[in-house]
Amino acid sequence: MVLDKTRERVDPFLTVIAKWFSPVNPDILTWCAVLFSVIAGVFFYFSNPTNELQNFFLFFATLFVFLNGLFDAIDGKVAKMTHKASARGDFLDHALDRYADVFMVGALALSSWCRPPVGLLAIIGVLLTSYMGTQAQAIGHKRDYSGLLGRADRLVLLIVFPIIQHIVLRLSLQLPWNITIIELVLAYFAIVGNITAVQRFSITLRWFKGTEK
């Protein structure tokens, strides 16, 4: 939600990129986005804090996280520009976004960077946050982007902090209790993601009360 507030400033830049891709079917862009998430997940999973080469995989992973976010941002714009926007395309976009989230966050959750319970709670937080937003739309309310942790925020964190993690290792710095920077990010997803899900849940319940008056 923090970055969603800056969407208007980024929108002209995304519009220019969307025009470059306007000859491409927007569904193809959506599938490309999920493909990039798979590649990011592979690099995240095989990155390793004890191997210098595999540690460098974090940089490749963040590149594909960026590409996932970029293509996810422009597929809808291309659909509107080319008059191909549809309920089917919207459904495809949201469904594949959830797969993309699982591929990227799940890969980190199963990697050497994170304890499994933290990773599991992170995935739950990410999926419930998105579910509450789309479910609000499904029952007749507007699509809910409110709360502390939106998808754009998650993607930026997945780009910035793996790079910081790499730098920390190169400097031979170590956090207490063998905690990694990436594990802290997933703990943030677990805590703030679930808080965001509860926020959206409460907002939708309040909307129901308003419709019953």
Backbone bond lengths (Angstrom), bond angles and torsions (degrees), N, CA, C in turn:
res aa  C-N    CA-C-N  psi(-1)  N-CA   C-N-CA  omega(-1)  CA-C   N-CA-C  phi
1 M - - - 1.462 - - 1.525 110.94 -
2 V 1.312 117.20 -32.53 1.462 120.27 179.23 1.516 110.26 -59.07
3 L 1.330 117.11 -47.19 1.462 120.70 -178.86 1.519 112.22 -78.73
4 D 1.337 117.54 -23.76 1.465 119.47 176.64 1.520 111.00 -60.49
5 K 1.342 116.39 -27.98 1.461 120.21 -179.78 1.523 112.20 -71.01
6 T 1.334 117.35 -19.38 1.468 121.07 179.33 1.525 111.91 -95.77
7 R 1.331 116.49 7.21 1.466 120.64 -174.63 1.519 112.10 -58.60
8 E 1.324 118.28 -36.67 1.465 120.90 -177.53 1.524 111.39 -63.78
9 R 1.343 117.04 -34.85 1.458 120.14 -179.79 1.525 111.66 -73.90
10 V 1.316 117.33 -32.17 1.466 121.56 -179.22 1.527 111.35 -84.11
11 D 1.322 116.31 -22.17 1.465 121.53 -172.63 1.526 114.05 -55.00
12 P 1.349 120.68 -43.81 1.479 119.13 179.54 1.522 112.47 -60.33
13 F 1.322 117.64 -38.22 1.461 121.77 178.59 1.526 110.44 -64.91
14 L 1.329 116.70 -43.98 1.461 120.64 179.78 1.533 111.00 -66.71
15 T 1.325 116.38 -33.40 1.458 120.34 179.18 1.528 110.99 -64.36
16 V 1.335 116.46 -40.80 1.466 120.69 177.56 1.523 110.26 -60.91
17 I 1.326 117.13 -45.95 1.465 121.00 179.83 1.527 110.21 -64.43
18 A 1.340 116.29 -41.06 1.463 119.92 179.56 1.525 111.17 -60.53
19 K 1.327 117.72 -35.57 1.467 120.68 178.39 1.526 110.61 -64.38
20 W 1.339 117.12 -36.36 1.466 119.72 177.92 1.529 111.18 -62.51
21 F 1.340 115.86 -33.86 1.459 120.70 -176.57 1.530 113.04 -97.67
22 S 1.326 117.17 9.28 1.463 119.97 -176.29 1.536 113.95 -60.99
23 P 1.352 120.07 -27.24 1.475 117.96 176.59 1.534 113.32 -71.40
24 V 1.326 117.38 -12.90 1.467 121.54 -175.88 1.532 109.53 -90.90
25 N 1.313 115.91 138.49 1.463 119.98 176.25 1.528 109.09 -61.02
26 P 1.341 118.25 130.02 1.468 120.06 -177.24 1.525 113.79 -59.86
27 D 1.345 117.64 -28.65 1.467 119.66 176.89 1.528 110.86 -63.56
28 I 1.315 116.69 -34.51 1.470 120.27 178.67 1.529 109.71 -66.07
29 L 1.336 116.44 -39.36 1.464 120.18 177.44 1.526 110.74 -63.18
30 T 1.334 116.20 -38.88 1.463 120.61 177.95 1.521 110.98 -62.83
31 W 1.332 116.51 -43.72 1.470 120.20 178.59 1.524 111.16 -68.05
32 C 1.323 117.18 -34.68 1.467 120.22 175.67 1.528 110.56 -62.16
33 A 1.330 115.70 -40.24 1.464 120.01 179.52 1.523 111.37 -59.54
34 V 1.336 116.54 -44.12 1.466 119.15 -179.70 1.532 110.74 -71.05
35 L 1.334 117.35 -32.56 1.464 120.04 175.60 1.530 110.58 -62.69
36 F 1.323 116.62 -42.66 1.466 120.17 178.01 1.532 110.81 -62.07
37 S 1.327 116.52 -35.23 1.471 119.36 179.10 1.527 111.13 -67.56
38 V 1.328 116.23 -35.48 1.470 120.17 177.15 1.528 110.05 -63.99
39 I 1.328 115.80 -45.53 1.468 120.05 179.76 1.525 110.00 -63.77
40 A 1.344 116.84 -42.57 1.468 119.91 176.82 1.516 110.45 -59.05
41 G 1.336 116.44 -43.05 1.456 120.73 179.60 1.514 112.72 -62.09
42 V 1.327 116.59 -39.85 1.469 120.42 178.76 1.525 110.25 -62.23
43 F 1.326 116.29 -46.00 1.471 119.41 178.77 1.531 111.43 -65.22
44 F 1.329 117.59 -40.03 1.460 120.28 177.37 1.529 110.80 -61.21
45 Y 1.332 115.37 -45.64 1.465 119.55 -175.67 1.528 111.87 -64.68
46 F 1.325 116.83 -41.53 1.462 120.24 -176.41 1.527 113.30 -87.58
47 S 1.338 117.81 -5.98 1.465 118.79 172.87 1.523 108.44 -68.03
48 N 1.332 115.53 150.86 1.461 119.10 -172.55 1.528 110.29 -149.47
49 P 1.321 117.98 131.02 1.471 119.48 -178.41 1.516 114.32 -69.13
50 T 1.329 118.22 -16.62 1.464 120.60 -176.95 1.516 113.21 -97.49
51 N 1.332 117.31 -2.73 1.463 121.29 -178.89 1.521 108.98 -125.51
52 E 1.332 116.45 121.30 1.467 120.11 -173.91 1.527 112.37 -61.38
53 L 1.352 117.05 -42.34 1.458 119.98 179.68 1.528 110.42 -65.26
54 Q 1.325 116.82 -46.72 1.461 120.16 -179.13 1.527 111.54 -68.92
55 N 1.315 116.99 -28.10 1.458 120.43 173.92 1.526 109.95 -63.20
56 F 1.335 115.82 -35.66 1.468 120.88 179.74 1.525 111.49 -68.11
57 F 1.347 117.36 -18.72 1.467 120.94 176.65 1.531 111.40 -56.39
58 L 1.322 117.00 -24.10 1.463 120.31 -179.56 1.526 111.34 -58.84
59 F 1.336 117.04 -35.55 1.463 119.84 179.52 1.526 111.45 -66.55
60 F 1.335 116.37 -42.05 1.464 119.39 177.59 1.529 110.29 -64.21
61 A 1.333 116.32 -39.39 1.467 120.49 179.69 1.528 111.05 -61.36
62 T 1.326 116.71 -44.53 1.468 119.23 -177.83 1.528 111.35 -66.23
63 L 1.331 117.31 -32.44 1.470 120.38 176.09 1.520 110.42 -60.56
64 F 1.332 116.87 -44.48 1.461 119.86 -177.69 1.534 111.98 -77.01
65 V 1.329 117.36 -25.77 1.471 119.28 170.53 1.526 109.36 -63.43
66 F 1.331 116.23 -42.99 1.465 120.74 177.57 1.528 111.28 -60.58
67 L 1.337 116.53 -44.95 1.464 120.29 179.74 1.527 110.85 -64.44
68 N 1.325 117.30 -38.14 1.460 120.04 175.74 1.528 110.63 -59.20
69 G 1.322 116.12 -47.95 1.459 119.73 -179.88 1.514 112.81 -63.84
70 L 1.338 116.45 -39.47 1.462 120.71 -179.31 1.521 111.23 -64.75
71 F 1.332 117.38 -49.68 1.461 120.70 -177.90 1.529 111.05 -68.72
72 D 1.337 116.66 -31.64 1.454 119.61 175.84 1.530 110.98 -67.60
73 A 1.328 116.14 -29.26 1.469 120.51 -179.23 1.525 112.55 -79.06
74 I 1.335 117.00 -29.23 1.471 118.70 -173.21 1.523 113.72 -100.16
75 D 1.357 118.92 -15.09 1.467 117.90 -177.15 1.524 111.73 -62.90
76 G 1.325 116.40 -40.81 1.462 119.72 178.06 1.518 112.28 -67.99
77 K 1.327 116.63 -36.29 1.465 120.54 178.32 1.526 110.73 -64.99
78 V 1.327 115.64 -43.31 1.467 119.52 178.49 1.524 109.93 -62.56
79 A 1.348 116.56 -40.89 1.468 120.64 179.13 1.527 110.92 -59.47
80 K 1.326 117.43 -42.19 1.469 120.92 179.84 1.517 111.35 -70.35
81 M 1.337 116.86 -41.07 1.470 120.53 -179.82 1.520 111.89 -62.26
82 T 1.316 116.27 -37.92 1.466 121.27 -175.14 1.533 112.06 -98.09
83 H 1.331 115.95 9.54 1.473 122.33 178.92 1.537 112.08 57.92
84 K 1.333 115.48 38.84 1.463 120.85 178.42 1.531 112.02 -113.71
85 A 1.322 116.27 10.21 1.464 119.51 179.45 1.526 109.68 -65.29
86 S 1.323 116.52 136.61 1.460 120.83 -177.84 1.520 109.44 -154.75
87 A 1.341 115.08 163.88 1.466 120.03 176.42 1.527 110.12 -63.83
88 R 1.333 116.21 -35.90 1.466 119.74 178.21 1.521 111.08 -62.17
89 G 1.323 116.04 -45.56 1.460 120.13 179.50 1.514 112.23 -63.60
90 D 1.329 116.55 -38.31 1.464 121.14 178.10 1.526 110.23 -64.55
91 F 1.342 116.44 -42.82 1.456 120.64 178.00 1.530 111.10 -63.13
92 L 1.328 115.98 -44.90 1.466 120.35 179.64 1.518 110.68 -60.05
93 D 1.310 116.26 -42.96 1.458 121.49 -178.95 1.526 111.18 -60.86
94 H 1.345 116.45 -50.27 1.470 119.88 -177.58 1.524 111.64 -68.22
95 A 1.326 117.68 -38.76 1.469 120.33 -179.57 1.530 110.68 -64.82
96 L 1.337 116.97 -45.49 1.454 119.70 -178.62 1.523 111.96 -72.12
97 D 1.331 117.20 -27.01 1.464 119.62 173.61 1.519 111.10 -59.93
98 R 1.341 116.62 -38.70 1.469 119.51 -179.80 1.525 110.25 -68.03
99 Y 1.325 116.77 -39.77 1.462 118.91 175.04 1.529 110.47 -62.08
100 A 1.327 115.93 -41.51 1.464 119.67 179.42 1.528 110.76 -61.32
101 D 1.319 116.83 -42.49 1.469 120.38 178.09 1.520 110.96 -59.29
102 V 1.329 116.09 -44.02 1.469 120.64 -178.94 1.528 110.48 -66.15
103 F 1.325 117.54 -42.24 1.464 120.36 -179.84 1.529 111.15 -60.08
104 M 1.336 117.21 -43.04 1.460 120.18 -175.12 1.529 112.35 -81.00
105 V 1.324 116.60 -53.43 1.465 119.74 -178.82 1.523 110.47 -69.84
106 G 1.344 116.46 -38.90 1.455 119.99 179.23 1.522 112.28 -63.39
107 A 1.327 116.93 -37.54 1.465 120.48 178.49 1.522 110.72 -62.53
108 L 1.328 116.91 -42.29 1.464 120.36 177.22 1.521 111.05 -67.49
109 A 1.337 115.98 -37.10 1.466 120.43 -179.70 1.526 111.27 -62.94
110 L 1.341 117.05 -32.04 1.460 121.51 -178.59 1.528 112.61 -95.40
111 S 1.321 116.80 -0.79 1.460 120.56 -175.19 1.532 111.21 -85.25
112 S 1.320 114.45 -179.04 1.465 120.51 179.92 1.524 112.77 -76.44
113 W 1.320 116.73 -5.28 1.458 120.32 -175.64 1.521 113.34 -85.54
114 C 1.309 117.53 -11.83 1.461 119.58 -166.29 1.522 111.62 -141.83
115 R 1.334 116.12 144.94 1.458 121.45 171.91 1.527 108.68 -77.08
116 P 1.336 118.28 136.08 1.469 121.76 -175.31 1.528 115.44 -52.39
117 P 1.335 121.29 -42.10 1.478 118.98 179.67 1.529 113.17 -61.03
118 V 1.339 116.53 -37.93 1.475 120.38 178.36 1.523 109.63 -65.70
119 G 1.339 116.16 -44.11 1.461 120.30 179.29 1.509 112.60 -62.43
120 L 1.340 116.91 -41.11 1.467 120.90 179.35 1.523 110.86 -62.52
121 L 1.326 116.89 -45.38 1.467 120.30 179.58 1.533 111.28 -65.73
122 A 1.331 116.37 -32.30 1.470 119.80 177.30 1.523 110.71 -65.08
123 I 1.339 116.63 -44.90 1.464 120.10 178.95 1.527 110.68 -62.32
124 I 1.325 116.42 -42.12 1.475 120.12 178.27 1.519 110.18 -60.29
125 G 1.327 116.99 -45.11 1.463 120.38 -179.66 1.511 112.59 -62.25
126 V 1.346 116.14 -42.83 1.469 121.03 -179.47 1.527 111.15 -64.78
127 L 1.329 116.56 -46.89 1.464 119.95 -176.19 1.528 111.47 -69.96
128 L 1.322 117.88 -41.00 1.468 119.89 -179.77 1.523 111.56 -67.48
129 T 1.329 116.86 -35.75 1.466 119.41 176.82 1.524 110.68 -58.91
130 S 1.328 115.99 -49.63 1.465 120.00 -178.97 1.526 111.51 -68.04
131 Y 1.323 116.50 -38.75 1.471 120.13 -179.75 1.519 111.06 -61.08
132 M 1.320 117.40 -45.31 1.464 120.14 -179.33 1.523 111.28 -61.77
133 G 1.341 116.51 -35.15 1.463 119.52 179.74 1.517 112.64 -68.66
134 T 1.338 116.62 -45.20 1.464 119.56 -178.83 1.532 111.80 -76.14
135 Q 1.327 117.22 -31.84 1.456 119.98 179.33 1.524 111.06 -66.68
136 A 1.327 116.67 -33.70 1.468 119.87 175.85 1.522 110.20 -59.69
137 Q 1.339 116.46 -41.61 1.462 121.00 177.59 1.525 110.90 -67.17
138 A 1.329 116.46 -37.69 1.471 120.80 -176.25 1.523 112.65 -64.80
139 I 1.336 117.55 -30.25 1.469 119.92 -178.14 1.531 112.44 -94.80
140 G 1.348 116.12 9.26 1.454 119.19 173.60 1.505 115.63 108.37
141 H 1.324 117.39 -8.06 1.462 121.33 175.89 1.527 108.02 -85.56
142 K 1.312 118.14 175.00 1.465 120.98 178.18 1.529 110.17 -76.75
143 R 1.318 115.93 159.50 1.461 121.23 175.09 1.519 107.62 -62.36
144 D 1.334 116.55 125.57 1.458 121.43 -172.01 1.524 110.89 -97.43
145 Y 1.349 115.60 112.05 1.460 121.23 176.37 1.524 111.99 -104.43
146 S 1.325 117.17 10.40 1.457 120.99 -173.95 1.526 111.37 -73.27
147 G 1.328 115.60 172.97 1.456 120.85 177.78 1.513 112.76 105.77
148 L 1.303 115.14 179.67 1.458 121.63 -172.08 1.521 114.16 -83.89
149 L 1.346 117.46 -25.25 1.463 119.67 -171.80 1.518 111.40 -134.13
150 G 1.336 115.98 95.28 1.455 120.95 176.27 1.521 110.96 -90.41
151 R 1.336 116.67 176.48 1.469 119.80 -177.28 1.524 111.83 -65.06
152 A 1.333 116.98 -38.40 1.461 119.41 179.48 1.522 110.65 -61.36
153 D 1.331 116.27 -40.31 1.466 120.21 177.92 1.531 110.63 -61.64
154 R 1.339 116.03 -43.98 1.465 119.93 -179.27 1.524 111.08 -61.15
155 L 1.324 116.71 -43.53 1.454 120.05 -177.86 1.522 111.47 -64.36
156 V 1.323 116.36 -41.57 1.468 119.18 178.55 1.525 110.44 -62.95
157 L 1.325 116.98 -42.16 1.463 120.04 177.95 1.528 111.24 -63.28
158 L 1.340 116.92 -36.29 1.462 120.82 178.99 1.524 112.41 -73.89
159 I 1.317 117.05 -14.11 1.461 121.08 175.53 1.533 110.68 -91.95
160 V 1.313 116.29 -46.21 1.467 121.23 -172.34 1.529 112.67 -75.48
161 F 1.324 117.45 -48.05 1.459 119.34 -169.31 1.525 114.64 -76.14
162 P 1.342 120.40 -30.65 1.471 117.11 170.67 1.525 113.07 -61.17
163 I 1.336 116.71 -34.29 1.470 119.67 175.89 1.525 110.27 -66.35
164 I 1.333 115.81 -42.18 1.468 119.59 176.40 1.528 110.21 -62.29
165 Q 1.334 115.80 -38.92 1.467 119.74 178.29 1.525 110.98 -59.43
166 H 1.312 116.26 -43.27 1.474 120.57 179.19 1.530 110.41 -62.09
167 I 1.318 116.94 -44.62 1.463 121.21 -179.24 1.526 110.56 -63.70
168 V 1.323 116.63 -41.67 1.465 121.08 179.72 1.525 110.73 -60.01
169 L 1.336 116.36 -42.18 1.460 119.40 178.89 1.528 111.62 -67.09
170 R 1.331 116.30 -39.60 1.468 119.34 179.60 1.520 111.03 -64.15
171 L 1.315 116.77 -29.64 1.467 121.18 178.49 1.529 111.94 -87.73
172 S 1.335 115.38 1.89 1.475 121.45 179.90 1.522 112.59 59.25
173 L 1.327 115.94 34.70 1.455 120.64 176.07 1.529 108.91 -90.67
174 Q 1.311 115.97 148.46 1.460 119.34 -177.81 1.521 109.60 -141.66
175 L 1.333 115.93 134.72 1.453 121.32 177.62 1.527 109.91 -83.65
176 P 1.324 116.94 159.23 1.471 119.59 178.89 1.531 111.76 -61.31
177 W 1.334 116.12 153.39 1.467 124.21 175.68 1.539 112.68 59.14
178 N 1.330 116.46 25.87 1.470 121.43 178.67 1.533 112.99 58.49
179 I 1.318 116.25 28.24 1.462 120.57 175.81 1.523 109.06 -77.21
180 T 1.321 116.90 138.38 1.466 120.71 176.73 1.529 109.93 -101.57
181 I 1.316 115.13 161.28 1.466 120.60 176.17 1.527 110.03 -59.08
182 I 1.323 116.23 -42.07 1.465 120.74 -179.37 1.528 110.77 -63.83
183 E 1.331 116.96 -38.86 1.459 119.19 177.76 1.525 111.09 -64.28
184 L 1.317 117.22 -36.12 1.463 120.56 176.24 1.525 110.97 -63.09
185 V 1.339 115.82 -40.34 1.473 119.47 178.13 1.527 110.61 -62.82
186 L 1.335 116.75 -43.78 1.458 119.63 179.36 1.524 111.28 -67.32
187 A 1.313 117.31 -34.18 1.467 119.92 174.42 1.528 110.17 -63.81
188 Y 1.329 115.85 -37.41 1.472 120.53 176.03 1.525 110.32 -63.47
189 F 1.333 117.48 -43.84 1.463 120.79 176.03 1.526 110.48 -59.50
190 A 1.336 116.22 -41.50 1.461 120.67 -178.41 1.519 111.62 -63.53
191 I 1.320 116.77 -46.22 1.463 120.74 -175.48 1.523 111.13 -78.44
192 V 1.333 116.15 -56.69 1.465 120.48 -174.26 1.531 110.69 -73.00
193 G 1.338 117.25 -32.07 1.458 119.91 176.58 1.516 111.73 -61.84
194 N 1.314 116.65 -45.53 1.461 119.51 178.92 1.525 111.96 -68.99
195 I 1.321 116.70 -33.90 1.474 119.68 174.69 1.524 109.83 -63.15
196 T 1.334 116.77 -42.91 1.470 121.35 178.52 1.522 110.92 -62.36
197 A 1.333 116.86 -40.93 1.468 120.72 178.36 1.526 110.40 -61.03
198 V 1.323 116.76 -42.59 1.472 120.78 178.44 1.526 110.43 -65.81
199 Q 1.333 117.62 -39.11 1.469 121.09 177.15 1.530 110.55 -59.01
200 R 1.322 116.79 -47.45 1.470 120.51 -178.71 1.529 110.75 -67.75
201 F 1.320 116.72 -37.55 1.458 121.76 176.57 1.532 110.06 -58.91
202 S 1.331 116.15 -46.00 1.466 120.96 -178.57 1.521 111.85 -66.78
203 I 1.329 116.55 -39.17 1.468 120.76 179.56 1.524 110.36 -62.55
204 T 1.324 116.57 -42.19 1.471 120.39 -179.69 1.524 110.80 -67.47
205 L 1.317 118.09 -39.57 1.463 120.66 176.74 1.519 111.31 -62.19
206 R 1.337 116.39 -39.81 1.470 119.59 177.78 1.517 110.62 -65.86
207 W 1.338 116.88 -35.25 1.469 120.61 177.20 1.515 110.05 -62.63
208 F 1.332 118.85 -40.42 1.461 122.20 176.91 1.520 110.77 -59.33
209 K 1.322 117.43 -41.03 1.465 120.35 179.89 1.516 110.01 -62.77
210 G 1.349 116.18 -37.03 1.469 119.48 179.69 1.515 112.24 -67.75
211 T 1.329 117.43 -33.26 1.458 120.57 -179.22 1.533 112.10 -77.13
212 E 1.329 116.62 -18.11 1.458 120.59 -177.64 1.529 112.43 -86.50
213 K 1.316 117.19 -8.64 1.468 120.30 -178.44 1.540 110.61 -73.97
